[in-house]
Each structure stands twice: as structure tokens, then as C-alpha cells.
Amino acid sequence: MMPPENISLPENLKGWRLDGPPRMIDETNIFEYMNGAGELYLGFHLDHLLVYEYTDKTENTIVVELYQMKDSGGAFGLLSMDWSGEAIELTPSVTGNLVEAIIPPYRAIYGKGLLRAWSGDLYIRIMAYKESPGVKEIILELGQLITADRENPAPPDFMKVIKPSDDSQWSLNSKRTAYFYSHLVLNSFFYLSHTNILSLGPSTEALMVTFEKEEEHSGKSSVPLLVIKYPDQESAAAALHDFFNAYLPDMTMKNLPGEAGRETREFFQIEDGWMGYRLLNSNLALVFACPDQPSALEILEKAELN
């Protein structure tokens, strides 16, 4: 992959002037640059960030942030946090290797003066302080210059764990699919606890998808499905045990995790509906807020654990 420091940005672009060399941000000074949000990027395996600034004659500013991640999954995960906005095609023919039905078929999104894009192991944010006429075109041109000639690898293989079916009343909302590693990111989508009760971290992969169904009298039901891949079976079983004690302290786990290759599953009715889990080898799937137990079982089985 081409590191961001090897990307050449023009000094002048249609009336916009580059204000000197980029600012270098890494784990030693990231909190000076973005306060609490630094944990988010470090949780996605940030290596370093380069920040460029362009200004025009009216002193409007465009900030270019190039986040060099340690892997492509981290860059993809940052984009997956929010799929809302206008789909943008910065480079041609980049949709063929995306995971069908699980995520939207694009790698760049624009909205209100902000472009966000995933390009290999690079996550890109280009934003204007004021969205004046012509700003969008400049932002998109910068995005095209940055992503030109870069590789566009497929999303993480772990995404393939989800197998939605056309014959189900429960449909997957692809704009609510998130890939991540940190419990802080999980809590931004579905709050479980202020502590890391599922033992998420750099050595785990987590995927959250949302299934929806129109109910006759109560409107749309929305059910989150969380799937986590741990380094090994022992880590997965220990994480499930810790989760159970923290999240369901008044209930008893009847089906204790067993040997490799044997699946463990249970269902529980709690305040916000039915929840359930499946544990197989190093994979743990959890479903929450289901209207009934059959729905919890059906949605859990949309995760193809191995």
C-alpha cells in the first residue's frame, strides 16, 4: 500500500493554497489534536495521521486528514461507523469485491462539506469549515487525487460470517453494518456496559448488523446481531462467562461451553425482549431486543459460525 506521506498533494488547486507541510499525529499527541475522539481511532489500529490545510482568498479552510491504519480492516471499520450521506465514486470499478447485501456498495460518502473514504489501509476525511459554492468539487478532486492508483482490497473476510436470506421476514439494513475491534465503538451503536464485558480488543474482530421487520401493530422491529471472533476457543468461552456474569447476574448459564466443535446456545427473556447467544469454537454471536424467542433463534442462525 502507498503510505500517505508518499501521496503528493498540489500546492495550488483552483484558487486554494496548501499551507505548508502536514502536521504529524500519532498516539503520543492525538489527544492534543482531537481530545476524547483519539480513543476511537486508536481502537481501529491507527498508525499515524497526516493533517493538511488548504485556504482560499476568503480564508475559508479545507482540512485533509489522512489516517494511516495498521491494516485495511481498520480503515474499513472507520467508514462503516456511518453509512449516511451521498455515495461517491472516487475511482472506477471499486464495487466488485464488496460483500453483497451486508454493506452498501461504495467506499466514499459526502455530506455537508465532509468527504469520508476508505482506500486500502488509508481512511480519508476531507472537510471544509464553510461549504461555499465550488467547495464540494474541490473536496472531491482532492479525494480523487489521493485515491488514484491505490489498491482497493475487499472488506475483511470476517464479514462473510453473516448469511442473510431472501425468504425471511427479517431483512438486513446494510446501512447499519459496523465492523470494529473496541468496546468503545460497540457502545456507540449498542450500549452494554461502561466496562469491556466482552473482552474486545486488538486481537478480536467484531461485526454488528441490524435486522428489521414490519410488525402489524407496533411498527418496525429492529434487532441487533453482534458476532465476535476471538483468538481461540478459550478466549471466547471466557468472554461469554464474563459477559453473562455482568449482563445477566440474576440468571444461570445452563449450557456451559464445551469442547471444540460443539455449539452452545441459550435464550433469555429480559426487560427489552428476548436475547440469546451461540458459541462455537472461537466465535460468539449475540442477539438482543427480539420480540420473541423464535425470532431470536432465526436471527442468531443468520451468523454462519465455524
Secondary structure, DSSP 8 states (H G I E B T S, - for coil): ---GGG----SEETTEEE-SS-EEE-TTTHHHHHGGGHHHHHHTTEEEEEEEEEE-TT--EEEEEEEEESSHHHHHHHHHT---SEEE-SSSS--TTS-TTTS-S-SEEEETTEEEEEETTEEEEEEESS--TTHHHHHHHHHHHHHTT-------GGGGGB---TTSS-EE-GGG-EEES-HHHHHHHS---SS-TT--STT-EEEEEEEEEEETTTEEEEEEEEEEE-SSHHHHHHHHHHHHHHH-TTS---S---STT--EEEEEEETTEEEEEEEETTEEEEEEEESSHHHHHHHHTTB---
